[in-house]
């Protein structure tokens, strides 16, 4: 018979799950857990704000596809964590959040640092669990990991009262780890129906004149990328992506047409508008991607493949729908086309050439200052001895995010980490810390702005303490750039609360945290910014003009093909 406290049960089950690193900050209601944590083999990363602990876990999970763990105490600690949890839910990131709660006999009494974490988290998690006894942890923890990674990934929260952490349970054996099922929870298209719909999809694609592959975050894994590659070998067609799909095909590849949407490439938006068949995989037709939905792909029949049945037919009706993960469906679709002895038609070949020629013309145009700077980073890093494939990129949210999405030459899945659907400023720095923890052989580059970096700038202390190979590059224009841009274009240049009144010395702040910094006007700055492996963090400031704009830009109420393209 095994005897263990609730805290000991959590620690042991995390270790059995293969967890090596957890991020968080202690407080009264989770101290029994932290007491046991200090005696375990788990590495704890002490953050300066709980939100950052959630984003560090996201950085680990987004690069590996494996659920990562973040911690917080009750009340304000758990509340601070909720933004990162909501962000993970929006972008389908597998997390397990463990929060302390006041003693069970105090719940509902407005006790010190009490908040209804379970109730508040329920709308923004994939699942929330409130445990009342230490025995419940034996099922709750494995279940949390299995749910986080199964089907459409997402965050699971486990709220553990303080007295449950110290109470003792007696049981016969430890449970098995929570193994995710590679299937949707409900409504998965299977068996004969799966084969039938793939046959119909293959026939529709084969008969199309202007097919387009529209790939989203569900395609951003190495397995899905291989499926896309095999499909394109049989049926070459333009590939457009959502923001979350960037990386599923190489940005410099022969089929990539660009990101669609408000700040998408004109060639990508045109391809979608003119398409007669859209193969939409792992994507949910988000409003930032579609613009005016009736003019997104108005003449196209849609084949929608997604792991989440709730996303199919939600925004646009599909001609054929398949509830499945991209990794499973794409290779079978490619094989089905192959068995049909598919041969690329003249129309399909001309269509691909036309769209890719438009893409090449766009890329040949001279880039503006920030775009040119961001696109040059891989070569500058390489000149300092860092290979482009050994870089992982994170961004915050704003103009720099869109310039990065548009111009940084992402080569492979999980190389770009960014807050997509929720659009959370403050994401980039802690996500970079998480990516570095999970990928110690890589140099992580975090692109931020002087607005976004302030949201979690205290995590420079965490970065310095961990001495990770992260280079933070801040584009500094003294303004909330994306807000100011929209005010210029849409609000008659009424720059309300978007321009900072006092300049902040960001390099001095970085130095105060113990991080070497450099300005891009200094000679040889790239050697400082991209030091050899194991040299730790760097901070780079790049001053840009307030007048710099992100183009293309689709104003609200306009179709994607009506974008403002600038000069």
DRENRO-709682 format. One record per residue (C-alpha): x, y, z negated; residue in one letter. Coordinates in steps of 0.05 Angstrom, whole numbers, padded with zeros to 5 digits, always signed. Layout:
<recs>
XYZA...
</recs>
This chain:
<recs>
+00000+00000+00000X+00026+00069+00020X+00017+00130-00024X+00027+00200+00003X+00002+00271-00008X-00034+00308+00047X+00028+00349+00061X+00070+00286+00067X+00019+00255+00113X+00021+00315+00160X+00098+00315+00162X+00103+00241+00174X+00051+00241+00229X+00085+00300+00264X+00150+00262+00263X+00116+00199+00289X+00086+00242+00345X+00156+00260+00367X+00153+00332+00344X+00222+00362+00332X+00208+00436+00324X+00152+00476+00292X+00143+00551+00289X+00108+00593+00237X+00112+00633+00173X+00092+00609+00103X+00040+00636+00055X+00004+00614-00008X-00047+00567+00022X+00004+00528+00063X+00062+00526+00013X+00052+00453-00007X+00063+00434+00066X+00125+00479+00070X+00153+00447+00008X+00152+00379+00043X+00175+00410+00108X+00241+00430+00076X+00254+00356+00060X+00238+00331+00131X+00277+00325+00196X+00234+00377+00230X+00267+00442+00252X+00227+00503+00230X+00231+00568+00267X+00214+00626+00221X+00176+00680+00260X+00162+00751+00238X+00089+00748+00259X+00042+00689+00266X+00020+00709+00337X+00092+00700+00358X+00093+00631+00327X+00035+00612+00372X+00071+00640+00433X+00135+00604+00415X+00095+00539+00414X+00066+00559+00481X+00136+00569+00510X+00154+00498+00489X+00088+00468+00514X+00087+00505+00580X+00156+00481+00600X+00146+00409+00578X+00071+00396+00585X+00074+00365+00515X+00033+00394+00457X+00075+00438+00411X+00060+00458+00339X+00050+00525+00305X+00035+00540+00233X+00000+00594+00193X-00028+00605+00124X-00101+00623+00109X-00136+00689+00121X-00093+00740+00157X-00042+00688+00176X-00092+00646+00213X-00125+00709+00242X-00059+00732+00271X-00052+00664+00304X-00119+00667+00340X-00096+00711+00398X-00043+00660+00417X-00094+00604+00410X-00144+00640+00455X-00089+00652+00505X-00072+00577+00505X-00145+00560+00515X-00151+00608+00574X-00089+00580+00609X-00099+00506+00590X-00037+00500+00547X-00033+00441+00498X-00022+00465+00427X-00034+00438+00357X-00044+00494+00306X-00042+00474+00233X-00068+00526+00185X-00072+00528+00110X-00138+00543+00076X-00158+00562+00006X-00176+00506-00042X-00239+00468-00023X-00276+00491-00086X-00262+00564-00068X-00288+00560+00004X-00347+00607+00011X-00331+00649-00050X-00293+00704-00014X-00229+00680-00048X-00162+00715-00038X-00140+00707+00034X-00201+00666+00053X-00229+00670+00123X-00272+00621+00162X-00215+00597+00206X-00255+00537+00231X-00315+00579+00251X-00274+00636+00282X-00230+00588+00321X-00285+00544+00348X-00302+00586+00411X-00228+00593+00430X-00202+00523+00419X-00212+00458+00455X-00230+00428+00388X-00226+00450+00315X-00222+00405+00254X-00232+00422+00181X-00206+00367+00136X-00234+00357+00066X-00193+00298+00041X-00121+00274+00052X-00148+00209+00082X-00180+00249+00139X-00111+00273+00161X-00094+00202+00182X-00144+00209+00240X-00145+00284+00248X-00071+00294+00265X-00066+00239+00319X-00133+00261+00346X-00109+00333+00352X-00050+00312+00395X-00091+00266+00439X-00145+00318+00451X-00094+00374+00464X-00062+00336+00521X-00122+00297+00549X-00161+00319+00610X-00156+00394+00616X-00103+00411+00564X-00117+00462+00509X-00106+00482+00436X-00132+00442+00377X-00134+00472+00307X-00131+00432+00243X-00149+00473+00180X-00123+00441+00116X-00144+00467+00047X-00088+00475-00004X-00115+00423-00052X-00119+00372+00005X-00045+00383+00017X-00027+00365-00055X-00079+00309-00064X-00055+00237-00057X-00083+00185-00010X-00072+00109-00012X-00074+00070+00053X-00047+00006+00083X-00009+00030+00144X+00008+00092+00184X-00037+00105+00245X-00011+00103+00317X+00009+00167+00351X-00044+00207+00388X-00035+00185+00460X-00071+00227+00511X-00116+00193+00562X-00101+00212+00634X-00174+00224+00648X-00228+00275+00639X-00270+00264+00577X-00334+00260+00618X-00358+00261+00690X-00293+00237+00722X-00301+00215+00794X-00279+00142+00795X-00278+00077+00833X-00317+00074+00899X-00343+00145+00892X-00271+00171+00884X-00249+00135+00947X-00311+00157+00985X-00302+00231+00969X-00229+00228+00987X-00248+00197+01054X-00297+00253+01065X-00244+00304+01045X-00194+00274+01093X-00245+00276+01150X-00263+00348+01136X-00190+00370+01133X-00173+00331+01197X-00230+00366+01235X-00213+00436+01209X-00181+00490+01251X-00157+00535+01195X-00145+00495+01131X-00115+00526+01069X-00090+00493+01005X-00108+00537+00945X-00068+00512+00884X-00077+00533+00812X-00047+00519+00745X-00071+00447+00749X-00018+00436+00804X+00039+00465+00763X+00074+00400+00744X+00128+00360+00778X+00079+00303+00792X+00027+00348+00825X+00082+00383+00864X+00104+00316+00893X+00031+00303+00912X+00028+00370+00948X+00093+00356+00984X+00068+00289+01009X+00003+00320+01033X+00039+00376+01070X+00084+00326+01106X+00021+00297+01137X-00021+00360+01144X+00022+00423+01144X-00021+00483+01124X-00014+00550+01089X-00009+00544+01013X-00035+00600+00970X-00034+00600+00894X-00065+00634+00835X-00018+00667+00786X-00017+00603+00745X-00002+00561+00806X+00063+00596+00825X+00118+00544+00827X+00078+00484+00852X+00112+00496+00919X+00178+00534+00927X+00164+00608+00938X+00217+00608+00993X+00187+00545+01024X+00159+00540+01094X+00086+00534+01073X+00080+00584+01015X+00038+00642+01036X+00036+00680+00971X-00007+00692+00910X-00079+00712+00922X-00119+00764+00886X-00117+00836+00862X-00042+00841+00870X-00034+00782+00918X+00001+00780+00984X-00040+00806+01043X-00022+00743+01082X-00049+00699+01026X-00114+00739+01020X-00122+00739+01095X-00111+00664+01098X-00167+00653+01048X-00213+00701+01083X-00204+00668+01151X-00201+00595+01129X-00253+00546+01152X-00235+00493+01100X-00205+00508+01032X-00174+00451+00992X-00178+00481+00921X-00138+00440+00871X-00131+00453+00797X-00159+00523+00804X-00222+00556+00779X-00235+00616+00824X-00218+00668+00772X-00244+00738+00786X-00174+00768+00789X-00159+00718+00845X-00224+00723+00884X-00244+00796+00881X-00313+00801+00912X-00331+00728+00912X-00375+00732+00974X-00316+00757+01014X-00262+00711+00985X-00269+00653+01034X-00336+00669+01066X-00332+00620+01124X-00299+00561+01089X-00323+00494+01067X-00293+00480+00999X-00263+00415+00974X-00255+00426+00899X-00211+00379+00859X-00207+00395+00785X-00201+00357+00719X-00255+00400+00687X-00325+00386+00713X-00349+00451+00683X-00306+00491+00732X-00334+00457+00795X-00392+00496+00828X-00387+00548+00772X-00365+00606+00817X-00369+00579+00888X-00408+00519+00913X-00365+00462+00938X-00379+00419+00999X-00341+00362+00966X-00323+00359+00893X-00276+00310+00858X-00267+00310+00783X-00196+00287+00775X-00126+00311+00759X-00083+00336+00817X-00029+00284+00802X-00078+00227+00815X-00118+00256+00873X-00067+00288+00918X-00024+00226+00934X-00087+00186+00950X-00113+00242+00994X-00047+00243+01032X-00049+00167+01040X-00121+00171+01065X-00101+00222+01118X-00043+00178+01137X-00088+00117+01146X-00133+00158+01191X-00072+00167+01236X-00079+00243+01230X-00043+00285+01282X-00036+00360+01274X-00080+00395+01325X-00058+00454+01368X-00107+00499+01331X-00080+00478+01263X-00008+00488+01285X-00024+00557+01314X-00060+00576+01250X-00001+00557+01207X+00047+00595+01252X+00003+00657+01252X-00004+00660+01176X+00070+00645+01163X+00091+00698+01214X+00049+00748+01176X+00082+00725+01112X+00152+00734+01142X+00134+00804+01167X+00112+00823+01097X+00175+00796+01065X+00218+00833+01116X+00191+00901+01094X+00238+00940+01049X+00221+00928+00976X+00214+00985+00927X+00261+00994+00868X+00230+00946+00816X+00213+00893+00868X+00283+00896+00897X+00313+00893+00828X+00272+00833+00805X+00283+00794+00870X+00359+00805+00862X+00363+00775+00792X+00377+00702+00813X+00436+00723+00856X+00462+00770+00802X+00458+00714+00752X+00491+00666+00800X+00549+00715+00810X+00558+00710+00734X+00559+00634+00737X+00485+00616+00725X+00451+00574+00778X+00381+00597+00799X+00352+00529+00784X+00379+00535+00712X+00335+00596+00698X+00265+00596+00667X+00226+00661+00673X+00176+00690+00624X+00138+00755+00630X+00096+00800+00589X+00034+00832+00620X+00034+00893+00665X+00068+00919+00727X+00131+00880+00714X+00089+00816+00711X+00060+00828+00780X+00128+00848+00810X+00156+00784+00782X+00099+00742+00809X+00106+00775+00877X+00181+00777+00885X+00219+00730+00839X+00238+00668+00880X+00208+00614+00835X+00234+00546+00858X+00196+00493+00819X+00138+00478+00771X+00140+00505+00700X+00195+00555+00719X+00148+00616+00710X+00113+00625+00643X+00063+00682+00640X-00003+00699+00606X-00054+00692+00661X-00127+00692+00643X-00124+00729+00576X-00068+00776+00599X-00036+00783+00531X+00017+00836+00521X+00071+00811+00473X+00072+00742+00504X+00139+00744+00539X+00192+00749+00484X+00165+00694+00438X+00148+00650+00498X+00220+00657+00520X+00244+00636+00451X+00200+00574+00456X+00225+00558+00526X+00297+00564+00502X+00284+00518+00442X+00255+00465+00489X+00307+00476+00544X+00374+00489+00510X+00411+00477+00576X+00375+00535+00611X+00382+00611+00611X+00314+00642+00598X+00299+00710+00629X+00242+00750+00599X+00216+00807+00641X+00179+00859+00599X+00159+00932+00599X+00171+00985+00547X+00097+00978+00529X+00093+00903+00524X+00159+00892+00488X+00134+00934+00429X+00077+00885+00417X+00124+00832+00388X+00191+00867+00386X+00202+00842+00315X+00216+00773+00345X+00284+00799+00367X+00301+00781+00295X+00279+00709+00308X+00317+00707+00374X+00380+00733+00341X+00373+00685+00283X+00365+00625+00330X+00422+00651+00376X+00386+00627+00438X+00406+00637+00511X+00352+00688+00527X+00361+00751+00568X+00307+00803+00556X+00301+00852+00614X+00257+00912+00599X+00233+00957+00656X+00228+01024+00620X+00184+01079+00650X+00158+01113+00588X+00086+01092+00602X+00036+01036+00601X+00050+01025+00674X-00010+00985+00697X-00059+01029+00659X-00026+01091+00687X-00029+01062+00758X-00103+01049+00753X-00115+01118+00724X-00077+01149+00783X-00115+01109+00836X-00184+01103+00804X-00191+01158+00752X-00167+01221+00788X-00099+01220+00754X-00128+01228+00685X-00071+01195+00646X-00109+01185+00582X-00067+01153+00527X-00021+01118+00577X+00043+01160+00573X+00088+01155+00513X+00104+01222+00480X+00171+01202+00452X+00225+01159+00482X+00248+01097+00444X+00320+01076+00444X+00309+01002+00459X+00382+00985+00464X+00393+01013+00394X+00335+00971+00369X+00365+00908+00400X+00433+00925+00370X+00399+00933+00302X+00374+00861+00308X+00445+00839+00325X+00435+00830+00400X+00484+00857+00451X+00450+00904+00500X+00468+00937+00565X+00437+00988+00613X+00433+00971+00687X+00469+01036+00705X+00531+01010+00671X+00583+00978+00717X+00586+00902+00712X+00521+00899+00672X+00503+00831+00701X+00565+00799+00670X+00540+00823+00602X+00468+00804+00617X+00483+00733+00640X+00540+00706+00598X+00564+00634+00597X+00522+00578+00567X+00518+00581+00491X+00533+00656+00487X+00466+00673+00457X+00417+00729+00472X+00425+00793+00512X+00380+00854+00520X+00378+00894+00585X+00344+00961+00597X+00327+00982+00668X+00298+01052+00676X+00247+01060+00731X+00204+01118+00755X+00134+01127+00727X+00109+01136+00798X+00127+01064+00818X+00065+01025+00837X+00047+00952+00846X+00021+00940+00916X-00021+00909+00945X-00076+00932+00897X-00149+00913+00905X-00195+00965+00871X-00255+00940+00833X-00314+00929+00879X-00271+00915+00940X-00254+00851+00976X-00183+00824+00974X-00174+00840+01047X-00190+00913+01032X-00128+00921+00988X-00090+00987+00983X-00021+00970+01010X+00017+01034+00994X+00068+01062+01041X
</recs>
